[in-house]
Structures are given as structure tokens and as C-alpha cells.
Amino acid sequence: MSDLIHYTETEHAITLRFDNGKVNVLSPAMIAAINEALDRAEAAPFKAVIFTGREGMLSGGYDLGVMQQGGMAAVRDMVDAGSRLTRRMLAFPKPIIAACNGHAIAKGAFLLLASDYRIGVEGEYKISLNEVAIGLTMHHAGIELCRGRLAPVYFNRAMINAEVFNPVAAVDAGFLDKTVANEEALQQEAAAMAQHMATLNANAFAATKVKARKQHLDALDWAIEEDKKA
Ligand SMILES: C/C=C/C(=O)SCCNC(=O)CCNC(=O)[C@H](O)C(C)(C)COP(=O)(O)OP(=O)(O)OC[C@H]1O[C@@H](n2cnc3c(N)ncnc32)[C@H](O)[C@@H]1OP(=O)(O)O
């Protein structure tokens, strides 16, 4: 298992804690590590998977080093892998709970939009799709993820206007489902939701998730192919 992610398993949950010691960039290596951890979680008995970061940081998004200096092919490969990862999360046969303990920027915020239940700790940190602010035209997969998961009135505000949300405002926008006061409460709340999720019927959960999201998943499949032509 990669040293970018700490993988721990309890009776009701598998926790993936992202910690690269910095801002948890979604580099090709981090995306591969998350996929490897999901492979392992998929083979485990039915229980929730909790995505979390280190205190103050979920993820600063795609690796700007690759974005700025990697060359077109490397950027396209990283974005394609990232889009496939969030598409995988949306169809993953086990529940994915995001326990957001800090900044979630761009692709970091998309991890929230691809999770089944999202809890954020209250605090002075940013949840933002900053692509337009930093000169990136949003890719199709990003647009479709926003269309599928953001509250409708925030679709334009969060994506086209690149507004920055604090965790409480992020609940209204649709990045989070609820906030809690501190890190301890965050981990407790995630564990309690995992315990509830573990009582669900595994087959019914997996089938309902992809059935309910069929249109969204079809749109993402189209978007991922379209982005490869850009
Ligand atoms: C479709 C999706 C597209 C994308 O995902 S594109 C990527 C979009 N991401 C960004 O534009 C990153 C924005 N970064 C930030 O807003 C802030 O950073 C944070 C809120 C994440 C953290 O703020 P703070 O805690 O004050 O740290 P700090 O001093 O800004 O950054 C610490 C070091 O981390 C580097 N860094 C931050 N984000 C990234 C990144 N995404 N890729 C590569 N490096 C990053 C910085 O440059 C700096 O580096 P040094 O210590 O050498 O000065």
C-alpha cells in the first residue's frame, strides 16, 4: 500500500486518510494509490469507505506541477485518471463517506461531489472550484459532476463564478451534507454514519446507487470521452 494513504479497517468502516505531508495533491501517484485502496476495499466485506485528509487539508486538487510543466499528454492522462476515479466513486458498490477536515480545492472538491455522504468540520478553510479563477476552462467531466451533485442554484455560482465557500455555506451549495464542530466530532459522525450504512443490504445498496445515477453516469462516460479529444 502506498505511503500517500493510511488504510485502516474497523468493524464498520475502511478509512483512507490522505496524507502526503503537504496539500494532498491529486498527482498521478495519489490517484493510483486511491484506486489501489479502493480495489482492496472492494474485495472486503460490505462496509463504508471513509475518505479523509489530515487536519486542515483534504486536497489542493490536481498537481499543479504536472498541470503547468508536465506537457499536454501528461495533463490529459492525469485528468482522465482523475475523472475515471470520481466516476468509479459514484458507482462504487460500497458507501463512500467523505470526512472533510480542511481545504478541498478543484479536484479536491470533486472528491466531495463524488461521495455518498459528506461531513465537514467547521473552520476557516476553503471549498472551491477555482478552475476559472486560475485560467482553466472547466472540462466536460467537471461540468457533469457539478450538474449531477450541486444544488441547482449553485451550479453557476460554484463553477462559472468560482465562488469560495466556507464549510457551512458549502452545505447549501451541495458540497457537504452537514458540518460538525471539531475534528473529534467529525471522526465520530463519520463512524456513526458508517455504522448505519453497514446495516444496509449490500446488493440493494449497490444496485440502487447505479440505478439512481444512471443518467449521471452516462453523462460522465460521454464527458470523459469528449475530454480526451480536447
Ligand atoms: C478539474 C480540476 C482542476 C484542478 O484540480 S487544478 C488544481 C487547482 N488547485 C489549485 O489551484 C491549488 C490552490 N491552492 C490553494 O488554494 C492553497 O495552496 C491551499 C488552500 C490548498 C493550501 O493553502 P495553504 O495551507 O496556505 O498552503 P500554501 O502555502 O498555499 O501551499 C503550500 C504548498 O503547496 C503548494 N501547492 C498548493 N496546491 C498545490 C497543487 N494543487 N499542486 C501543487 N502544489 C500545490 C504551494 O505551491 C506551496 O508550495 P511551496 O511550499 O513550495 O511554496
The ligand as a MOL file (V3000), in Angstrom:
LIG
                    3D

  0  0  0     0  0            999 V3000
M  V30 BEGIN CTAB
M  V30 COUNTS 53 55 0 0 0
M  V30 BEGIN ATOM
M  V30 1 C -10.5050 19.9550 -12.7460 0
M  V30 2 C -9.5820 20.1510 -11.6410 0
M  V30 3 C -8.5090 21.0040 -11.7670 0
M  V30 4 C -7.5170 21.1180 -10.6690 0
M  V30 5 O -7.5550 20.4360 -9.6780 0
M  V30 6 S -6.2810 22.2590 -10.9470 0
M  V30 7 C -5.5010 22.4920 -9.4090 0
M  V30 8 C -6.2510 23.5410 -8.6220 0
M  V30 9 N -5.5750 23.7610 -7.3610 0
M  V30 10 C -5.0120 24.9360 -7.0570 0
M  V30 11 O -5.0670 25.9070 -7.7920 0
M  V30 12 C -4.2630 24.9530 -5.7450 0
M  V30 13 C -4.7420 26.0580 -4.9760 0
M  V30 14 N -4.0310 26.0030 -3.6870 0
M  V30 15 C -4.5210 26.6700 -2.6750 0
M  V30 16 O -5.5220 27.3210 -2.7430 0
M  V30 17 C -3.7400 26.5690 -1.3990 0
M  V30 18 O -2.4420 26.1220 -1.6510 0
M  V30 19 C -4.4070 25.6120 -0.4070 0
M  V30 20 C -5.7500 26.2090 0.0270 0
M  V30 21 C -4.6050 24.2110 -0.9730 0
M  V30 22 C -3.4890 25.4870 0.8350 0
M  V30 23 O -3.2070 26.7600 1.3250 0
M  V30 24 P -2.0390 26.8990 2.4140 0
M  V30 25 O -2.2360 25.9350 3.5110 0
M  V30 26 O -1.9700 28.3640 2.7570 0
M  V30 27 O -0.7030 26.4300 1.6830 0
M  V30 28 P 0.1110 27.1790 0.5150 0
M  V30 29 O 1.2180 27.9410 1.1120 0
M  V30 30 O -0.8050 27.9110 -0.4150 0
M  V30 31 O 0.6730 25.8910 -0.2880 0
M  V30 32 C 1.6200 25.0400 0.3140 0
M  V30 33 C 2.4950 24.4910 -0.7810 0
M  V30 34 O 1.6910 23.6150 -1.5740 0
M  V30 35 C 1.7800 24.0180 -2.9270 0
M  V30 36 N 0.5250 23.6670 -3.5950 0
M  V30 37 C -0.7240 24.0190 -3.2320 0
M  V30 38 N -1.6230 23.4730 -4.0530 0
M  V30 39 C -0.9180 22.7650 -4.9620 0
M  V30 40 C -1.2940 21.9790 -6.0960 0
M  V30 41 N -2.6000 21.8110 -6.4560 0
M  V30 42 N -0.3260 21.3750 -6.8040 0
M  V30 43 C 0.9820 21.5310 -6.4530 0
M  V30 44 N 1.3890 22.2720 -5.3930 0
M  V30 45 C 0.4390 22.8750 -4.6710 0
M  V30 46 C 2.0350 25.5130 -2.8760 0
M  V30 47 O 2.5770 25.9610 -4.0890 0
M  V30 48 C 3.0060 25.5870 -1.7260 0
M  V30 49 O 4.2760 25.1800 -2.2050 0
M  V30 50 P 5.6230 25.7630 -1.5420 0
M  V30 51 O 5.6090 25.2960 -0.1150 0
M  V30 52 O 6.7350 25.1360 -2.3400 0
M  V30 53 O 5.5580 27.2450 -1.6750 0
M  V30 END ATOM
M  V30 BEGIN BOND
M  V30 1 1 1 2
M  V30 2 2 2 3
M  V30 3 1 3 4
M  V30 4 2 4 5
M  V30 5 1 4 6
M  V30 6 1 6 7
M  V30 7 1 7 8
M  V30 8 1 8 9
M  V30 9 1 9 10
M  V30 10 2 10 11
M  V30 11 1 10 12
M  V30 12 1 12 13
M  V30 13 1 13 14
M  V30 14 1 14 15
M  V30 15 2 15 16
M  V30 16 1 15 17
M  V30 17 1 17 18
M  V30 18 1 17 19
M  V30 19 1 19 20
M  V30 20 1 19 21
M  V30 21 1 19 22
M  V30 22 1 22 23
M  V30 23 1 23 24
M  V30 24 2 24 25
M  V30 25 1 24 26
M  V30 26 1 24 27
M  V30 27 1 27 28
M  V30 28 2 28 29
M  V30 29 1 28 30
M  V30 30 1 28 31
M  V30 31 1 31 32
M  V30 32 1 32 33
M  V30 33 1 33 34
M  V30 34 1 33 48
M  V30 35 1 34 35
M  V30 36 1 35 36
M  V30 37 1 35 46
M  V30 38 1 36 37
M  V30 39 1 36 45
M  V30 40 2 37 38
M  V30 41 1 38 39
M  V30 42 1 39 40
M  V30 43 2 39 45
M  V30 44 1 40 41
M  V30 45 2 40 42
M  V30 46 1 42 43
M  V30 47 2 43 44
M  V30 48 1 44 45
M  V30 49 1 46 47
M  V30 50 1 46 48
M  V30 51 1 48 49
M  V30 52 1 49 50
M  V30 53 2 50 51
M  V30 54 1 50 52
M  V30 55 1 50 53
M  V30 END BOND
M  V30 END CTAB
M  END
